[in-house]
Amino acid sequence: MKYKGKKISRKRKQELLEARSNKEMGFKTYYKPKTCPLCNGTGISYITNDTCDHCKGKGSKRHFISRIAYEEAMNEVEMK
């Protein structure tokens, strides 16, 4: 897939698709802050007390996440 003459990676293509579907459902796309919400930047997940799956233990990976996925993750944290 090309965008403005540049080739888009498969991952970015998926992000754009997800953003589009979120917009259609009335959600604004959510770009996660620099610290991972599941481990609060520590790299150790609240849920499993092991390395965080979300940021792969780095704690500071900024990557695209849909609002639905973010809310589900936060609900999971609150339940524990």
PyMOL Python script that loads the backbone (N, CA, C, O; Angstrom):
from pymol import cmd

cmd.read_pdbstr("""\
ATOM      1  N   MET A   1       0.844  -1.183   0.000  1.00  0.00           N
ATOM      2  CA  MET A   1       0.000   0.000   0.000  1.00  0.00           C
ATOM      3  C   MET A   1       0.891   1.249   0.000  1.00  0.00           C
ATOM      4  O   MET A   1       1.916   1.296   0.681  1.00  0.00           O
ATOM      5  N   LYS A   2       0.486   2.240  -0.765  1.00  0.00           N
ATOM      6  CA  LYS A   2       1.267   3.473  -0.815  1.00  0.00           C
ATOM      7  C   LYS A   2       0.449   4.642  -0.288  1.00  0.00           C
ATOM      8  O   LYS A   2      -0.767   4.708  -0.466  1.00  0.00           O
ATOM      9  N   TYR A   3       1.139   5.548   0.356  1.00  0.00           N
ATOM     10  CA  TYR A   3       0.514   6.742   0.891  1.00  0.00           C
ATOM     11  C   TYR A   3       1.439   7.903   0.592  1.00  0.00           C
ATOM     12  O   TYR A   3       2.593   7.916   1.022  1.00  0.00           O
ATOM     13  N   LYS A   4       0.936   8.869  -0.140  1.00  0.00           N
ATOM     14  CA  LYS A   4       1.740  10.021  -0.573  1.00  0.00           C
ATOM     15  C   LYS A   4       3.042   9.568  -1.233  1.00  0.00           C
ATOM     16  O   LYS A   4       4.098  10.163  -1.020  1.00  0.00           O
ATOM     17  N   GLY A   5       2.952   8.516  -2.031  1.00  0.00           N
ATOM     18  CA  GLY A   5       4.115   8.050  -2.771  1.00  0.00           C
ATOM     19  C   GLY A   5       5.092   7.206  -1.979  1.00  0.00           C
ATOM     20  O   GLY A   5       6.102   6.750  -2.515  1.00  0.00           O
ATOM     21  N   LYS A   6       4.789   6.991  -0.677  1.00  0.00           N
ATOM     22  CA  LYS A   6       5.686   6.188   0.155  1.00  0.00           C
ATOM     23  C   LYS A   6       5.019   4.862   0.480  1.00  0.00           C
ATOM     24  O   LYS A   6       3.801   4.781   0.639  1.00  0.00           O
ATOM     25  N   LYS A   7       5.835   3.834   0.573  1.00  0.00           N
ATOM     26  CA  LYS A   7       5.303   2.520   0.905  1.00  0.00           C
ATOM     27  C   LYS A   7       5.035   2.441   2.410  1.00  0.00           C
ATOM     28  O   LYS A   7       5.843   2.894   3.221  1.00  0.00           O
ATOM     29  N   ILE A   8       3.896   1.863   2.765  1.00  0.00           N
ATOM     30  CA  ILE A   8       3.515   1.747   4.167  1.00  0.00           C
ATOM     31  C   ILE A   8       3.738   0.312   4.636  1.00  0.00           C
ATOM     32  O   ILE A   8       3.421  -0.641   3.924  1.00  0.00           O
ATOM     33  N   SER A   9       4.280   0.173   5.826  1.00  0.00           N
ATOM     34  CA  SER A   9       4.508  -1.167   6.373  1.00  0.00           C
ATOM     35  C   SER A   9       3.174  -1.812   6.741  1.00  0.00           C
ATOM     36  O   SER A   9       2.156  -1.137   6.893  1.00  0.00           O
ATOM     37  N   ARG A  10       3.210  -3.119   6.879  1.00  0.00           N
ATOM     38  CA  ARG A  10       1.998  -3.867   7.196  1.00  0.00           C
ATOM     39  C   ARG A  10       1.430  -3.435   8.549  1.00  0.00           C
ATOM     40  O   ARG A  10       0.215  -3.340   8.723  1.00  0.00           O
ATOM     41  N   LYS A  11       2.324  -3.178   9.499  1.00  0.00           N
ATOM     42  CA  LYS A  11       1.904  -2.775  10.844  1.00  0.00           C
ATOM     43  C   LYS A  11       1.187  -1.425  10.810  1.00  0.00           C
ATOM     44  O   LYS A  11       0.121  -1.265  11.405  1.00  0.00           O
ATOM     45  N   ARG A  12       1.777  -0.461  10.113  1.00  0.00           N
ATOM     46  CA  ARG A  12       1.174   0.875  10.008  1.00  0.00           C
ATOM     47  C   ARG A  12      -0.160   0.809   9.270  1.00  0.00           C
ATOM     48  O   ARG A  12      -1.109   1.516   9.611  1.00  0.00           O
ATOM     49  N   LYS A  13      -0.218  -0.055   8.251  1.00  0.00           N
ATOM     50  CA  LYS A  13      -1.450  -0.236   7.491  1.00  0.00           C
ATOM     51  C   LYS A  13      -2.564  -0.710   8.426  1.00  0.00           C
ATOM     52  O   LYS A  13      -3.701  -0.247   8.340  1.00  0.00           O
ATOM     53  N   GLN A  14      -2.216  -1.641   9.319  1.00  0.00           N
ATOM     54  CA  GLN A  14      -3.174  -2.158  10.292  1.00  0.00           C
ATOM     55  C   GLN A  14      -3.612  -1.057  11.255  1.00  0.00           C
ATOM     56  O   GLN A  14      -4.785  -0.971  11.620  1.00  0.00           O
ATOM     57  N   GLU A  15      -2.660  -0.217  11.663  1.00  0.00           N
ATOM     58  CA  GLU A  15      -2.982   0.893  12.554  1.00  0.00           C
ATOM     59  C   GLU A  15      -3.970   1.854  11.904  1.00  0.00           C
ATOM     60  O   GLU A  15      -4.932   2.294  12.534  1.00  0.00           O
ATOM     61  N   LEU A  16      -3.722   2.175  10.634  1.00  0.00           N
ATOM     62  CA  LEU A  16      -4.607   3.092   9.911  1.00  0.00           C
ATOM     63  C   LEU A  16      -6.000   2.498   9.780  1.00  0.00           C
ATOM     64  O   LEU A  16      -7.005   3.198   9.904  1.00  0.00           O
ATOM     65  N   LEU A  17      -6.042   1.185   9.524  1.00  0.00           N
ATOM     66  CA  LEU A  17      -7.316   0.491   9.387  1.00  0.00           C
ATOM     67  C   LEU A  17      -8.082   0.538  10.711  1.00  0.00           C
ATOM     68  O   LEU A  17      -9.287   0.783  10.744  1.00  0.00           O
ATOM     69  N   GLU A  18      -7.348   0.295  11.800  1.00  0.00           N
ATOM     70  CA  GLU A  18      -7.953   0.312  13.126  1.00  0.00           C
ATOM     71  C   GLU A  18      -8.438   1.717  13.471  1.00  0.00           C
ATOM     72  O   GLU A  18      -9.513   1.890  14.045  1.00  0.00           O
ATOM     73  N   ALA A  19      -7.637   2.715  13.117  1.00  0.00           N
ATOM     74  CA  ALA A  19      -8.013   4.106  13.375  1.00  0.00           C
ATOM     75  C   ALA A  19      -9.288   4.456  12.621  1.00  0.00           C
ATOM     76  O   ALA A  19     -10.176   5.121  13.154  1.00  0.00           O
ATOM     77  N   ARG A  20      -9.364   4.000  11.381  1.00  0.00           N
ATOM     78  CA  ARG A  20     -10.538   4.262  10.562  1.00  0.00           C
ATOM     79  C   ARG A  20     -11.782   3.615  11.172  1.00  0.00           C
ATOM     80  O   ARG A  20     -12.837   4.244  11.250  1.00  0.00           O
ATOM     81  N   SER A  21     -11.656   2.355  11.605  1.00  0.00           N
ATOM     82  CA  SER A  21     -12.808   1.659  12.173  1.00  0.00           C
ATOM     83  C   SER A  21     -13.219   2.287  13.504  1.00  0.00           C
ATOM     84  O   SER A  21     -14.406   2.352  13.823  1.00  0.00           O
ATOM     85  N   ASN A  22     -12.229   2.753  14.286  1.00  0.00           N
ATOM     86  CA  ASN A  22     -12.547   3.427  15.545  1.00  0.00           C
ATOM     87  C   ASN A  22     -13.303   4.721  15.291  1.00  0.00           C
ATOM     88  O   ASN A  22     -14.245   5.055  16.009  1.00  0.00           O
ATOM     89  N   LYS A  23     -12.881   5.444  14.262  1.00  0.00           N
ATOM     90  CA  LYS A  23     -13.525   6.712  13.930  1.00  0.00           C
ATOM     91  C   LYS A  23     -14.979   6.474  13.527  1.00  0.00           C
ATOM     92  O   LYS A  23     -15.875   7.233  13.898  1.00  0.00           O
ATOM     93  N   GLU A  24     -15.192   5.402  12.758  1.00  0.00           N
ATOM     94  CA  GLU A  24     -16.552   5.073  12.331  1.00  0.00           C
ATOM     95  C   GLU A  24     -17.438   4.726  13.522  1.00  0.00           C
ATOM     96  O   GLU A  24     -18.636   5.007  13.515  1.00  0.00           O
ATOM     97  N   MET A  25     -16.841   4.112  14.544  1.00  0.00           N
ATOM     98  CA  MET A  25     -17.605   3.746  15.735  1.00  0.00           C
ATOM     99  C   MET A  25     -17.751   4.916  16.703  1.00  0.00           C
ATOM    100  O   MET A  25     -18.415   4.795  17.733  1.00  0.00           O
ATOM    101  N   GLY A  26     -17.132   6.044  16.373  1.00  0.00           N
ATOM    102  CA  GLY A  26     -17.271   7.230  17.205  1.00  0.00           C
ATOM    103  C   GLY A  26     -16.157   7.406  18.217  1.00  0.00           C
ATOM    104  O   GLY A  26     -16.231   8.287  19.075  1.00  0.00           O
ATOM    105  N   PHE A  27     -15.124   6.580  18.129  1.00  0.00           N
ATOM    106  CA  PHE A  27     -13.988   6.730  19.035  1.00  0.00           C
ATOM    107  C   PHE A  27     -12.930   7.579  18.363  1.00  0.00           C
ATOM    108  O   PHE A  27     -12.746   7.522  17.147  1.00  0.00           O
ATOM    109  N   LYS A  28     -12.244   8.359  19.162  1.00  0.00           N
ATOM    110  CA  LYS A  28     -11.061   9.020  18.630  1.00  0.00           C
ATOM    111  C   LYS A  28      -9.911   8.039  18.830  1.00  0.00           C
ATOM    112  O   LYS A  28      -9.896   7.281  19.799  1.00  0.00           O
ATOM    113  N   THR A  29      -8.970   8.056  17.932  1.00  0.00           N
ATOM    114  CA  THR A  29      -7.840   7.146  18.100  1.00  0.00           C
ATOM    115  C   THR A  29      -7.013   7.639  19.268  1.00  0.00           C
ATOM    116  O   THR A  29      -6.931   8.837  19.538  1.00  0.00           O
ATOM    117  N   TYR A  30      -6.422   6.720  19.931  1.00  0.00           N
ATOM    118  CA  TYR A  30      -5.695   7.055  21.139  1.00  0.00           C
ATOM    119  C   TYR A  30      -4.231   6.698  20.976  1.00  0.00           C
ATOM    120  O   TYR A  30      -3.881   5.534  20.786  1.00  0.00           O
ATOM    121  N   TYR A  31      -3.381   7.705  21.053  1.00  0.00           N
ATOM    122  CA  TYR A  31      -1.950   7.444  21.038  1.00  0.00           C
ATOM    123  C   TYR A  31      -1.490   7.392  22.478  1.00  0.00           C
ATOM    124  O   TYR A  31      -1.663   8.341  23.244  1.00  0.00           O
ATOM    125  N   LYS A  32      -0.911   6.283  22.824  1.00  0.00           N
ATOM    126  CA  LYS A  32      -0.532   6.025  24.188  1.00  0.00           C
ATOM    127  C   LYS A  32       0.589   6.948  24.634  1.00  0.00           C
ATOM    128  O   LYS A  32       1.470   7.277  23.839  1.00  0.00           O
ATOM    129  N   PRO A  33       0.572   7.366  25.876  1.00  0.00           N
ATOM    130  CA  PRO A  33       1.683   8.168  26.374  1.00  0.00           C
ATOM    131  C   PRO A  33       2.973   7.353  26.414  1.00  0.00           C
ATOM    132  O   PRO A  33       2.966   6.143  26.184  1.00  0.00           O
ATOM    133  N   LYS A  34       4.069   8.028  26.706  1.00  0.00           N
ATOM    134  CA  LYS A  34       5.361   7.342  26.643  1.00  0.00           C
ATOM    135  C   LYS A  34       5.486   6.202  27.636  1.00  0.00           C
ATOM    136  O   LYS A  34       6.113   5.189  27.328  1.00  0.00           O
ATOM    137  N   THR A  35       4.899   6.343  28.832  1.00  0.00           N
ATOM    138  CA  THR A  35       4.970   5.225  29.771  1.00  0.00           C
ATOM    139  C   THR A  35       3.820   4.273  29.505  1.00  0.00           C
ATOM    140  O   THR A  35       2.697   4.688  29.217  1.00  0.00           O
ATOM    141  N   CYS A  36       4.122   3.000  29.606  1.00  0.00           N
ATOM    142  CA  CYS A  36       3.115   1.971  29.360  1.00  0.00           C
ATOM    143  C   CYS A  36       2.092   1.988  30.499  1.00  0.00           C
ATOM    144  O   CYS A  36       2.482   1.984  31.666  1.00  0.00           O
ATOM    145  N   PRO A  37       0.785   2.007  30.184  1.00  0.00           N
ATOM    146  CA  PRO A  37      -0.235   2.093  31.231  1.00  0.00           C
ATOM    147  C   PRO A  37      -0.362   0.817  32.059  1.00  0.00           C
ATOM    148  O   PRO A  37      -0.860   0.850  33.184  1.00  0.00           O
ATOM    149  N   LEU A  38       0.087  -0.306  31.503  1.00  0.00           N
ATOM    150  CA  LEU A  38      -0.092  -1.569  32.217  1.00  0.00           C
ATOM    151  C   LEU A  38       0.961  -1.804  33.282  1.00  0.00           C
ATOM    152  O   LEU A  38       0.717  -2.524  34.250  1.00  0.00           O
ATOM    153  N   CYS A  39       2.123  -1.205  33.112  1.00  0.00           N
ATOM    154  CA  CYS A  39       3.162  -1.413  34.129  1.00  0.00           C
ATOM    155  C   CYS A  39       3.661  -0.080  34.665  1.00  0.00           C
ATOM    156  O   CYS A  39       4.583  -0.046  35.479  1.00  0.00           O
ATOM    157  N   ASN A  40       3.062   1.015  34.219  1.00  0.00           N
ATOM    158  CA  ASN A  40       3.413   2.369  34.656  1.00  0.00           C
ATOM    159  C   ASN A  40       4.896   2.670  34.480  1.00  0.00           C
ATOM    160  O   ASN A  40       5.504   3.382  35.279  1.00  0.00           O
ATOM    161  N   GLY A  41       5.462   2.111  33.412  1.00  0.00           N
ATOM    162  CA  GLY A  41       6.852   2.400  33.098  1.00  0.00           C
ATOM    163  C   GLY A  41       7.867   1.534  33.825  1.00  0.00           C
ATOM    164  O   GLY A  41       9.072   1.701  33.640  1.00  0.00           O
ATOM    165  N   THR A  42       7.389   0.605  34.654  1.00  0.00           N
ATOM    166  CA  THR A  42       8.330  -0.233  35.405  1.00  0.00           C
ATOM    167  C   THR A  42       8.800  -1.422  34.583  1.00  0.00           C
ATOM    168  O   THR A  42       9.886  -1.950  34.821  1.00  0.00           O
ATOM    169  N   GLY A  43       7.992  -1.848  33.617  1.00  0.00           N
ATOM    170  CA  GLY A  43       8.350  -3.020  32.813  1.00  0.00           C
ATOM    171  C   GLY A  43       7.832  -4.310  33.410  1.00  0.00           C
ATOM    172  O   GLY A  43       7.931  -5.371  32.793  1.00  0.00           O
ATOM    173  N   ILE A  44       7.276  -4.223  34.618  1.00  0.00           N
ATOM    174  CA  ILE A  44       6.693  -5.408  35.257  1.00  0.00           C
ATOM    175  C   ILE A  44       5.189  -5.192  35.357  1.00  0.00           C
ATOM    176  O   ILE A  44       4.727  -4.241  35.987  1.00  0.00           O
ATOM    177  N   SER A  45       4.437  -6.081  34.732  1.00  0.00           N
ATOM    178  CA  SER A  45       2.988  -5.934  34.644  1.00  0.00           C
ATOM    179  C   SER A  45       2.322  -6.095  36.006  1.00  0.00           C
ATOM    180  O   SER A  45       2.743  -6.922  36.814  1.00  0.00           O
ATOM    181  N   TYR A  46       1.264  -5.292  36.261  1.00  0.00           N
ATOM    182  CA  TYR A  46       0.477  -5.439  37.490  1.00  0.00           C
ATOM    183  C   TYR A  46      -0.227  -6.789  37.509  1.00  0.00           C
ATOM    184  O   TYR A  46      -0.373  -7.422  38.555  1.00  0.00           O
ATOM    185  N   ILE A  47      -0.657  -7.212  36.324  1.00  0.00           N
ATOM    186  CA  ILE A  47      -1.521  -8.381  36.211  1.00  0.00           C
ATOM    187  C   ILE A  47      -0.761  -9.673  36.496  1.00  0.00           C
ATOM    188  O   ILE A  47      -1.205 -10.498  37.295  1.00  0.00           O
ATOM    189  N   THR A  48       0.388  -9.845  35.837  1.00  0.00           N
ATOM    190  CA  THR A  48       1.101 -11.115  35.949  1.00  0.00           C
ATOM    191  C   THR A  48       2.316 -11.053  36.867  1.00  0.00           C
ATOM    192  O   THR A  48       2.917 -12.086  37.164  1.00  0.00           O
ATOM    193  N   ASN A  49       2.686  -9.858  37.321  1.00  0.00           N
ATOM    194  CA  ASN A  49       3.922  -9.660  38.100  1.00  0.00           C
ATOM    195  C   ASN A  49       5.151 -10.221  37.393  1.00  0.00           C
ATOM    196  O   ASN A  49       6.113 -10.651  38.030  1.00  0.00           O
ATOM    197  N   ASP A  50       5.099 -10.209  36.083  1.00  0.00           N
ATOM    198  CA  ASP A  50       6.198 -10.678  35.256  1.00  0.00           C
ATOM    199  C   ASP A  50       6.491  -9.563  34.257  1.00  0.00           C
ATOM    200  O   ASP A  50       5.910  -8.483  34.367  1.00  0.00           O
ATOM    201  N   THR A  51       7.370  -9.789  33.292  1.00  0.00           N
ATOM    202  CA  THR A  51       7.633  -8.732  32.318  1.00  0.00           C
ATOM    203  C   THR A  51       6.355  -8.400  31.560  1.00  0.00           C
ATOM    204  O   THR A  51       5.601  -9.283  31.152  1.00  0.00           O
ATOM    205  N   CYS A  52       6.139  -7.133  31.387  1.00  0.00           N
ATOM    206  CA  CYS A  52       4.915  -6.645  30.747  1.00  0.00           C
ATOM    207  C   CYS A  52       4.877  -7.051  29.274  1.00  0.00           C
ATOM    208  O   CYS A  52       5.831  -6.816  28.534  1.00  0.00           O
ATOM    209  N   ASP A  53       3.763  -7.664  28.856  1.00  0.00           N
ATOM    210  CA  ASP A  53       3.609  -8.087  27.459  1.00  0.00           C
ATOM    211  C   ASP A  53       3.426  -6.888  26.544  1.00  0.00           C
ATOM    212  O   ASP A  53       3.797  -6.917  25.371  1.00  0.00           O
ATOM    213  N   HIS A  54       2.847  -5.835  27.103  1.00  0.00           N
ATOM    214  CA  HIS A  54       2.447  -4.698  26.294  1.00  0.00           C
ATOM    215  C   HIS A  54       3.615  -3.916  25.744  1.00  0.00           C
ATOM    216  O   HIS A  54       3.629  -3.544  24.571  1.00  0.00           O
ATOM    217  N   CYS A  55       4.603  -3.664  26.600  1.00  0.00           N
ATOM    218  CA  CYS A  55       5.776  -2.905  26.154  1.00  0.00           C
ATOM    219  C   CYS A  55       7.006  -3.802  26.123  1.00  0.00           C
ATOM    220  O   CYS A  55       8.127  -3.319  25.966  1.00  0.00           O
ATOM    221  N   LYS A  56       6.801  -5.089  26.269  1.00  0.00           N
ATOM    222  CA  LYS A  56       7.875  -6.101  26.247  1.00  0.00           C
ATOM    223  C   LYS A  56       8.947  -5.812  27.306  1.00  0.00           C
ATOM    224  O   LYS A  56      10.136  -6.034  27.078  1.00  0.00           O
ATOM    225  N   GLY A  57       8.503  -5.312  28.467  1.00  0.00           N
ATOM    226  CA  GLY A  57       9.425  -5.084  29.580  1.00  0.00           C
ATOM    227  C   GLY A  57      10.217  -3.792  29.511  1.00  0.00           C
ATOM    228  O   GLY A  57      10.999  -3.502  30.417  1.00  0.00           O
ATOM    229  N   LYS A  58      10.031  -3.005  28.452  1.00  0.00           N
ATOM    230  CA  LYS A  58      10.789  -1.753  28.326  1.00  0.00           C
ATOM    231  C   LYS A  58      10.172  -0.645  29.175  1.00  0.00           C
ATOM    232  O   LYS A  58      10.883   0.176  29.754  1.00  0.00           O
ATOM    233  N   GLY A  59       8.851  -0.632  29.243  1.00  0.00           N
ATOM    234  CA  GLY A  59       8.170   0.351  30.073  1.00  0.00           C
ATOM    235  C   GLY A  59       7.962   1.697  29.418  1.00  0.00           C
ATOM    236  O   GLY A  59       7.181   2.509  29.914  1.00  0.00           O
ATOM    237  N   SER A  60       8.647   1.954  28.305  1.00  0.00           N
ATOM    238  CA  SER A  60       8.539   3.294  27.730  1.00  0.00           C
ATOM    239  C   SER A  60       8.258   3.267  26.239  1.00  0.00           C
ATOM    240  O   SER A  60       8.554   4.230  25.531  1.00  0.00           O
ATOM    241  N   LYS A  61       7.692   2.174  25.760  1.00  0.00           N
ATOM    242  CA  LYS A  61       7.480   2.086  24.320  1.00  0.00           C
ATOM    243  C   LYS A  61       6.224   2.852  23.938  1.00  0.00           C
ATOM    244  O   LYS A  61       5.133   2.569  24.433  1.00  0.00           O
ATOM    245  N   ARG A  62       6.392   3.817  23.058  1.00  0.00           N
ATOM    246  CA  ARG A  62       5.228   4.560  22.589  1.00  0.00           C
ATOM    247  C   ARG A  62       4.762   3.904  21.307  1.00  0.00           C
ATOM    248  O   ARG A  62       5.448   3.971  20.287  1.00  0.00           O
ATOM    249  N   HIS A  63       3.619   3.279  21.350  1.00  0.00           N
ATOM    250  CA  HIS A  63       3.075   2.718  20.132  1.00  0.00           C
ATOM    251  C   HIS A  63       1.575   2.872  20.106  1.00  0.00           C
ATOM    252  O   HIS A  63       0.925   3.072  21.132  1.00  0.00           O
ATOM    253  N   PHE A  64       1.053   2.774  18.924  1.00  0.00           N
ATOM    254  CA  PHE A  64      -0.364   2.986  18.689  1.00  0.00           C
ATOM    255  C   PHE A  64      -1.186   1.948  19.429  1.00  0.00           C
ATOM    256  O   PHE A  64      -0.849   0.765  19.420  1.00  0.00           O
ATOM    257  N   ILE A  65      -2.253   2.379  20.065  1.00  0.00           N
ATOM    258  CA  ILE A  65      -3.181   1.438  20.682  1.00  0.00           C
ATOM    259  C   ILE A  65      -4.577   2.012  20.509  1.00  0.00           C
ATOM    260  O   ILE A  65      -4.779   3.216  20.668  1.00  0.00           O
ATOM    261  N   SER A  66      -5.532   1.169  20.188  1.00  0.00           N
ATOM    262  CA  SER A  66      -6.889   1.673  20.025  1.00  0.00           C
ATOM    263  C   SER A  66      -7.470   1.967  21.400  1.00  0.00           C
ATOM    264  O   SER A  66      -7.034   1.402  22.403  1.00  0.00           O
ATOM    265  N   ARG A  67      -8.442   2.841  21.439  1.00  0.00           N
ATOM    266  CA  ARG A  67      -9.035   3.231  22.711  1.00  0.00           C
ATOM    267  C   ARG A  67      -9.699   2.041  23.391  1.00  0.00           C
ATOM    268  O   ARG A  67      -9.655   1.914  24.614  1.00  0.00           O
ATOM    269  N   ILE A  68     -10.316   1.169  22.591  1.00  0.00           N
ATOM    270  CA  ILE A  68     -10.991  -0.003  23.143  1.00  0.00           C
ATOM    271  C   ILE A  68      -9.980  -0.909  23.838  1.00  0.00           C
ATOM    272  O   ILE A  68     -10.201  -1.349  24.967  1.00  0.00           O
ATOM    273  N   ALA A  69      -8.868  -1.184  23.155  1.00  0.00           N
ATOM    274  CA  ALA A  69      -7.833  -2.044  23.724  1.00  0.00           C
ATOM    275  C   ALA A  69      -7.263  -1.422  24.995  1.00  0.00           C
ATOM    276  O   ALA A  69      -6.980  -2.129  25.962  1.00  0.00           O
ATOM    277  N   TYR A  70      -7.096  -0.100  24.994  1.00  0.00           N
ATOM    278  CA  TYR A  70      -6.564   0.604  26.162  1.00  0.00           C
ATOM    279  C   TYR A  70      -7.520   0.470  27.340  1.00  0.00           C
ATOM    280  O   TYR A  70      -7.101   0.180  28.460  1.00  0.00           O
ATOM    281  N   GLU A  71      -8.824   0.686  27.075  1.00  0.00           N
ATOM    282  CA  GLU A  71      -9.812   0.610  28.145  1.00  0.00           C
ATOM    283  C   GLU A  71      -9.917  -0.800  28.706  1.00  0.00           C
ATOM    284  O   GLU A  71     -10.052  -0.983  29.916  1.00  0.00           O
ATOM    285  N   GLU A  72      -9.853  -1.805  27.819  1.00  0.00           N
ATOM    286  CA  GLU A  72      -9.889  -3.198  28.278  1.00  0.00           C
ATOM    287  C   GLU A  72      -8.705  -3.483  29.187  1.00  0.00           C
ATOM    288  O   GLU A  72      -8.849  -4.116  30.233  1.00  0.00           O
ATOM    289  N   ALA A  73      -7.539  -3.013  28.780  1.00  0.00           N
ATOM    290  CA  ALA A  73      -6.328  -3.224  29.572  1.00  0.00           C
ATOM    291  C   ALA A  73      -6.437  -2.538  30.928  1.00  0.00           C
ATOM    292  O   ALA A  73      -6.046  -3.106  31.947  1.00  0.00           O
ATOM    293  N   MET A  74      -6.967  -1.320  30.943  1.00  0.00           N
ATOM    294  CA  MET A  74      -7.101  -0.589  32.196  1.00  0.00           C
ATOM    295  C   MET A  74      -8.120  -1.260  33.117  1.00  0.00           C
ATOM    296  O   MET A  74      -7.931  -1.299  34.333  1.00  0.00           O
ATOM    297  N   ASN A  75      -9.206  -1.790  32.533  1.00  0.00           N
ATOM    298  CA  ASN A  75     -10.202  -2.511  33.332  1.00  0.00           C
ATOM    299  C   ASN A  75      -9.586  -3.744  33.968  1.00  0.00           C
ATOM    300  O   ASN A  75      -9.882  -4.078  35.115  1.00  0.00           O
ATOM    301  N   GLU A  76      -8.720  -4.420  33.210  1.00  0.00           N
ATOM    302  CA  GLU A  76      -8.042  -5.611  33.708  1.00  0.00           C
ATOM    303  C   GLU A  76      -7.149  -5.252  34.901  1.00  0.00           C
ATOM    304  O   GLU A  76      -7.063  -6.003  35.872  1.00  0.00           O
ATOM    305  N   VAL A  77      -6.493  -4.103  34.812  1.00  0.00           N
ATOM    306  CA  VAL A  77      -5.625  -3.646  35.901  1.00  0.00           C
ATOM    307  C   VAL A  77      -6.459  -3.336  37.143  1.00  0.00           C
ATOM    308  O   VAL A  77      -6.077  -3.699  38.256  1.00  0.00           O
ATOM    309  N   GLU A  78      -7.597  -2.666  36.955  1.00  0.00           N
ATOM    310  CA  GLU A  78      -8.446  -2.278  38.080  1.00  0.00           C
ATOM    311  C   GLU A  78      -9.059  -3.486  38.776  1.00  0.00           C
ATOM    312  O   GLU A  78      -9.273  -3.462  39.988  1.00  0.00           O
ATOM    313  N   MET A  79      -9.343  -4.545  38.015  1.00  0.00           N
ATOM    314  CA  MET A  79      -9.960  -5.740  38.586  1.00  0.00           C
ATOM    315  C   MET A  79      -9.011  -6.481  39.521  1.00  0.00           C
ATOM    316  O   MET A  79      -9.457  -7.135  40.464  1.00  0.00           O
ATOM    317  N   LYS A  80      -7.710  -6.386  39.272  1.00  0.00           N
ATOM    318  CA  LYS A  80      -6.734  -7.130  40.097  1.00  0.00           C
ATOM    319  C   LYS A  80      -6.524  -6.467  41.441  1.00  0.00           C
ATOM    320  O   LYS A  80      -5.741  -6.956  42.255  1.00  0.00           O
TER     321      LYS A  80
END
""", "prot")
cmd.dss("prot")
cmd.show_as("cartoon", "prot")
cmd.util.cbc("prot")
cmd.orient("prot")
